[in-house]
Amino acid sequence: MTPAVITRDRGTCCLSPSSLMVENAHVIPKAEKEWFTKNNMHLYNNNEQLSDVIRDVRNGLTLSVEIHQCWNALKFTFVPKNGHIVLHVFTAIDATRLCSFYHNVQLRVPNDFSTYFYYARFAMTVILLLNPFLQSRNRAIKVKASTSLSDPVPPPPLLNTAPMASAETKTTSEDEDGNGENQREIIIDPDEIVDEEAELQEDLKLVRKRFGDAMEEEKEWSSSG
């Protein structure tokens, strides 16, 4: 699989022009082979007759070593934006260089690109990132809004919690935080959020549609060029 994928991608990273230190990255990780099989993902393979179904070239992508490591560490995912598939960094706090160089960079889409594999990887990444929060017994979403002590007008709400859940607001002073600012903490009880699972499912459906629309636009753009 590895030589075939790298040859298909012309020996260069699909996010940068680099041909040094590149390797094959699995879109759906090898560790998820059981999930891959149970969900009949082989139906989207280039070769449905493979004995090791997860090793199809459509499930591979040539990336530089460091980008591949960041992908496996859940630092980013690929999403459709403006008719293209781009890299989206989840947080720049511990991925500053990745964010500076690659956030919103367009993926050079392979010729045998499969929307389904990338959508599945997106969903897996989001679920894995949310898992610790969802499994916690005492869950809360904290949103902080800071204003100067000299400003009597409170800031506009960062999150509209009215239709979703009740919220408890706590204000601390400079003496507590020592930073010269009021800190407003909005604590939301996730157990009170209405139809949370249904809303998540709708969001995932929308993302899947956007992936499909993006690929259709990509095909039209390629054919017109």
C-alpha positions, 0 to 999 in steps of 0.5 A: 500500500505505501509505495502505491500511495506515495507513487500516486501522490508523486512522492510529495506531501499532499499539503506542502511541496516537500518530498523529504521525510514523507510517508503514507498516512492512513485516513482511517487508522489501521487500529480501526480495522474492525470498525472498518470491516463492520461498517463495510467501508471496503465498498468505497475501496478502489479494490474491493477484493483485498484480503486486508481491506483497510490497506486500500490506496484510497485509505492512504495519503502522503504526508510529511512525517511531522504532519502525519504525527499531528494528525494521529495526535488529533491536532487537526482534521480535514473539512470542506470549505469554499469548495475545497478540502482544507486542514483545520487546526482544532486549537493553536495553544499547543500547535502554534507552528502547525496553525501558522503554516497549515491552518486552512491550507488546501489539501491536494486531493488524490485522483481516487479521493473517497469522501466517505473515508475523510468524513469518517475520520472527521467524525472519529476525531470529534468523538475522540476529542469529546469522549473524556468530557462525555464520560466525566461524571461532573460535566460543565462548560465554562465560558470566560468573558473579561472586561476592565474594572473601569468599564461598567457595561458588561460584555455581550454574551459569548454563548446564548444559553437561554434555549439550551440550558440554565446557567450560573454566573460567577464574577470574581474581582481583581483581588482574587485573580490579580490581573486587574480584570473582572472575570465572568464565568458562565457555568452550563450544566450539560445534563440540562441541554435539550436534544444534544444528541439529536443536534450533534447528529444533524451537524454530522449530516450537514458536514457529510453533505458539505464534503459531498458538495465540496467534491462535486465543485472540485470535480467541476473545477478540475474538468474546466481547467 
